[in-house]
Amino acid sequence: MTVLSQQIEMLDASAPLELRGTVVEVRGLALQVADLPVPIGSMVRITSRSARQSSVVLEGEVVGFDEDMTIVMPFGELSGVKRGDRVIATQFAQYVRVGESLLGRVLDGLGRPIDNLGPVGETVARPLNPKPVEPLDRPRISDPLATGVRAVDTMMSVGRGQRVGVFAGPGMGKSTLLGMMAKHTAADVSVIALVGERGREVKDFVEGILGPEGLARSVVVVATSDEPALVRIRSAMVATSIAEFFRDLGLDVLMIMDSVTRFCQAQRQVGLAAGEPPTTKGFPPSVFAMLPRLLERSGRTNAGSITGLYSILVEGEDMTEPIADACRGILDGHIQLTRKLAEQGHYPAIDVLGSVSRVMDDVTQLDHQQSRKEVIRLLSSYSQVEDLLNIGAYTPGSNPDFDLAIACKPAIDRVLQQTRAFDPEQRNFERTRAMLLALNANIDQAKQQLSRQQVGMQTNMQMPS
């Protein structure tokens, strides 16, 4: 879609006449408005009726209908709204202002700057909910994208245009890991959506984790947990629309969203306020309808690509809970963090055995795949013998695979563990691949050494006394 056609679409979505309604009732988080015949998704402005000169109270969005009433959810607090206030339709569809001038800026959930750096420069309007990309218009994912995290690049390589979920419980380093990827990635632009984050953590992420260098080629969209549910939902849509703008310029974009779970919780509040019945563990059907519409917007097109990294909070580390299970079925892979590794000081706490990239074989060479399989085999063997090692019940030499896994575990950990320190070489996927191949060569040497030791032991046992 060209920029001109997008602007024409925005004009078509504008309200040609001023349609007005009246606030009748407040139910929970929503307003009941009479005499407002506008479609769902329309933007409205609530104004005071009693003031001599009409003053704006707040803006809102139409989310449903109840018999003759239109249900409106505001983008702010309801305090100050009273029965009889006027509700004026401003637009029949939603859009956001986007442009290259957004790079290096921090925006709120409505797309407005909050970094005290003045107004944003030249922008154009872009729809928040564009038409989906046709499946046959999506090229195959064939090129790797360096994330700057060795455990990811070596063991679950990400392709340009892939969508990956980062599954973790609270306190496992999920936000720090995503910040490292945004800072170290080889993508041209990073778009980061902090949905429902704690207010304290926003500045920590922008200044401490992302840093000036990472922020310079990033756009950060923030909606903290104390903001209305609609603002949190809109922040995810705004960030995705910004990513699509840079994608259409022919760039490779890294889209990071932290977190999808809080996006779904916000939609649950909206759905319940609009009268939806709670179905799957309290989540209404609209949550599971919105998830694929949001996540499928990432991907590769003929113009550019959006590589999506979406964090999912896993309650009690239960990977079968509704949001985690739905996301795993939509995404092209998942990275799982475990508390066990985090408690051992293993950072990033990525469970390599529980993580997978569905496009890894399409974006890596054969020797890379074979080296990865060898490391996976050794980590699996070590997991089987670990409990015996901890209680001192394993006898060296009783199982060659276990002996090799024990001998190679320190070398494997040195490749998989990593600090937050920035290294420009981490953006070089070939350099990271070379580290995996060198690790595989060391494993072969250890295998030969253990084999010679085993032969020597057998020879000593056969010699006469």
N, C-alpha and C positions, 0 to 999 in steps of 0.2 A: 504494500500500500504506500503510495507516494505521500509526501508532506501535504501537497495541495488537496488530495482526496481526503486526507484526515481532517483538514480544516473545514472542508465542505461538510463532512460528517458531523463535526462539532456544531456548525451552523444549523444543520437539520435538527440537532438535539436541543437547540435553544428554545425557550418558551416564547412563542410568537405573541401571546397575550398574557396579561397579568392575571393568573388564576389565584383566587384567594379563598382561604378557608378560615375556620374559627376553632380555637382550642375549646374542647368540651370537657375533657376529663384527663387526668393523669393516672396511669396504671403502671406502677413499678417504675421501669426505666423509660417507658414510652408515653407518647401523647396520643389521645384520641381526638381527631380533627374532623369536623363536619364540613361538607360542601367543598371538598378538594378533589376533583376528579382527575388525578394525575397517575401515571404508571409507577410501578415499583422501581426503585432506584433513582427516582427524581430527587433533585436537590431543592430544599425549601429554606426560607428565611422566616424566623419567628420575630415579630415586632410587637412592641407595646401598644396597646389600643388607647390607654388612658393618657399617655403623654401628649402634650400640645403639638409636639413635632415627633413623628414616629421615629423611635430609636431601635436599633437592632438589638435583640436580646441574645440570640444564638442561631446557628445554622443547624440543619438536620437533614435526614434522608428518609424517604418513604420506604418502609420495610414490609408492609402488608395491609390487609383490610379486615374489618370486622363488621359485617352487615353494611350499614350505610356509612361507617366511620373509616377514615384513613389513618393507619398507624404510622406515626412519625417517631423516629429515635433521634435525639439531638447529639451534636458533636461536643456538648459541654454539659455543665451541671444544670439541673432543672430549677434551681432556686431562682426566684424572680418571675417565673412563668405563672400566669394566672388564667382562670377561665375567661374566655372572650378575647384573648390575644389573637392577633391576625397571623395567619401562616400563608406566606406568598411563595408560589412555585417560581424558582429561578432557572431551572434547567431540567430537561427530561432525561438526561444521561450525564454520567460523571466523566470528568477528564482531569488531567494534571498538566502543569506547565513543565516542559523538559527542554534541555539544551546542553551543549558542551560546557557552558558556564557553571553547571552544577558540580563539576569535578572539584574535589577538595572541600565541599560544603557539607554541613550537617543540617538536615531538614526535620521538621516534625511530621506527624502522621498525615497531615493534609498537604504536604509538599512545600511548606513555608520555611525559610531559613531561621534557625535558632542559634546560630554560632556568632552573632554580633559582628558579622563581617559585611553588613549592608545588604541591599537587595541583590537578587540574582540577576545576571545580565540577560542577554537576548534568549528568549525561549519561544517554543511553539506548543500548542495544545495537542495532547495525545489522549485517546480514550483509556479509561481505567480498565474496561472490560472489552478488549478487541475481539474480533472474530478469531476462532482457533486456526492455527496453521494446518493446511491440508496434510494428511499423513504422507502422501506421495511427494510432497514438496519438501520433505525433510531428507537431506542427504544422509548416508550412513556415517556413523562415527568411526573415523579411521586414524586420527592423529592424537597422540598423548598430550596431556596438559600437565606440566610440572606444577605441583602444589607447594613445593618447598618442604614437605614433610616426608622424610625418607621412608618411614613405615608405609605410608600411603603410596608413594611413587614406585616402591619396589614390590610390595606384596598385593596391592589392590589398585593398580594404575588407573587413573582417571582419564577419560577421553574428552576432547573438546566437544561440548554439547551434551555431555552425560549429566544425569541427575542422581545425586547420591545423598543418602540420609546418614546423619551422625546420631546414633542412638546412645543415650547415656542418662544416668540418674544425676541428681544435683551434686555438685562438688567434685566432679571427676575431671575437670579441666576442659570441658566442652567448648566454652567461649574462648578460652586461650588458644585451643587448637584451631578454631575457626579464624581467630585473629592472625595466627601465624600463616595460615593459608592465604588470607587476604593480603598480607604484607609480602610474602615470599613468592606468590604465584607468578607464573609466566604469562598470565592473561594481560590484555591491554588495559582493561578497566575492571574495578571491583565495585559492585553495588551491594551494600550491606543493610539489611533490615533488622533492627533490634525491636522485636515485637513483644511487648509485655515485660520488658526487662526492669530490674530494680533501678530506680533513679540514680543511686550511688554508682552503679556499675557502668553507666553510659560514658562518663568522663574517663573512667579507668580504661575502658575499651578503646576509646578514641585516642587518648594521649599515651596510655601506658602500653597497650598491646599493639594497636595499629601504628602509632607513632606518626611523625610528620611525613616521612617518606611514603608510608602506606596510605595516609590520608590524601596525599597529593594526587593520586590516581584512583581515588575512591569517591563514592557518594554514599553517605550514611543517612538512613531514614530511621527516626526514633519515635516510638510510642511506648511510654513507660506503663507499668502495671496499674498506676492510679488514674490513667486516662480512660474515657468512655470506651465501651466495647467497639463501637463503630469506628473510632479513631484507630484502634489497634488493627481492626480488619482492613481499614483503608490504607494503613501504612504498608502492609504486605502488597497490596495492589499498586500503590504508588511506586514502591521499589521495583516491582516487576515491570511496570510500564517504562521506568527510566532505563532498566536493563535492555528492554526491547528497542528503545531509541538508539542506544549505542550499538546494539547488534545490527540494526538496519543501516548503520554507517559502515558496516563491513568489519567491525571489531570483534575480538574474542572477549567476552564478558564473563567474569566470575560473579555469580549471584549467590550471596550468603544470607540465609534467613535463620534467625535465632529468636524464637523457636516456632515451629509449626504447631506444637501442642498448645501454646498460648493463643495462637491464631484461632485454633479450633475451639478453645474455651470461650473466646470472645464471640464467635459465631453461635455458640450454644446459648449465651446470654441473649443475643439478638433473636434467635429462633424461638426461645421460650417466651420472650416478651411479645413476639408476634403471634403466639398461640399455637406453636408447633408442639406435638406430643413428644416427650422424651422416650427414646427407644433403646438404643444400645448403651447401657450403663450411663444413662442420663443425657446422652448426646442425641439431639434431634436429627432427622434425616438430612436437613440442609447442610450439616457439617460434612457428611460424606459425599454430598453432591458438589460442594465447593472445593474439596481437596483436589480432585483430579483436574478441575478447571484451573486452579492455581499452579499446581506442580507441572502440568503439561505445557505451560507457557514457556518453560525453559527448553533448551534443546538447540539443535543445529538447523539453520536454514540456508538457502542459497546465497544469502547476503553475509551472514556471520554466525556467531554461536553464543549461547548462554549456557555455561556450565553451572548447574545448580547444586549447592551444598546446603541441605536443610537439616537443622538440628531438631531432634524429637526427644522430649523428656519422657523417660520410661519410669513409670511409677513402680517402685519396688523391684526394678530391673526385670519386670515381666514383659517380655517381648510379644506376648499375645494380647496385651490390652488393646482396646479398639483403635486408637489413633496410630499406635506403632504398627499394628497389623495391617491397617489400611495403607499406610505409607509404604511399607515394604512391598506391597502388591503393586504399587504405582511406580516406584523409583527403579532406577537401573543399577542399584547396588546399595550396600549399607556398610558403614563403619561403626563397629560396636566398641564402646569403652566399658571397662569393667572396674569395679571398686577394688577388687583383689590386686590388680596391677597398680592402681593409684596408691593403695596403702603400702605397697612395696617400694614406692618412689620411682616406679618405672614410668617415665614420661616421654611421649604421650602414652596414656594408658589404653592403647588400642589392642583389643583381643584379635590377633591376626587370624586365629582359627575360626572365630565367629563372624568375620567380616568377609565381604565378597564384592567384586566388581564384575558386572555382567558383560562388560565390553572389553575386559582386559586382554583377551586373546586377539581382539581386533586391532588393538593399538600398540601391542608389544611384539618383539621378535621371538623366534623360537627358543634361542638360548636364554632369554629372560624368563620365559615361561617355565623352562626346565629347571632353572636355578630356583625359581619360586617354589615349585613343587617339591624340590629337595628340602628347602627350608621348612615348608609346611609339614613334611613327613617327620623331620627331626623334632619340631615343636610338638607335634602330636605324640611322638614317642616319649618326649620329656614329660608331657602332661600325665601320661600313664604311670610313669615311675616316680613322679615328684613326691607323692605321699610316702612311698617306701624310703626315699632318700631322707625325708624330714624326720623319720623315726629311726633311721639307721638300720633298716631291714634289708637294704639292697646289697647284694654281693657283686662287686665288679667282676666282669667276665661271664656272668650267667646269661646275658643277652647282648649280642653285638650291636643291635640297633639302639638299645638303651645306653650302652657305653658310648657310642658315637654321639648321641643326643646330649649326654652329660658333658662330654668333652667340648662340644661345639656351642653349647648354650651361651657362654660369656661372649664369644665372637658374634653370635647372632644378636644378642642384646645390644652390643655396641653399635650395630647398624640400625636397629629399630628404635633405640632411645635417642633423644635429641633435646637440646636446650632451646630457649626462645631467642637466643642470640642470632642476629641476622647475618647471613652469609650469601653474597650474590651468586655463588656457585650453586646454591640450592635450586635456583631457577633453571639450571641446566639438567634436563632429563637424562641426557646421555652420560653425564658424570655420575648421577645417582645409579643408573643402570650398571655402570662400570664397577661401582662399589658392591652391587649384588653379585656380579660375576666373579669379583675377587673373593668375596665370601664363599662362593661355591667352590673356587679353587682351593681355599683353605680347608673346606670340608673334605674334599677329595684327599688332601694330604693327611688330614687326621684319620680318615678311613684307612689309608694305606699303613699308617703308623700303628693303628690298633690291630690291623690284620697281621703285621709282622710280630707284634707282641703276642698275639694269640697263637701264632705258629711256634714262637719260642717257648711259650708255656707248655704247649702240647709236646714239643720235643723233649723238654726237661722231664716231663712226666713219663716218657717212654724210655729214657736212658736207664740202664741197670745201676743199681746202687753199688 
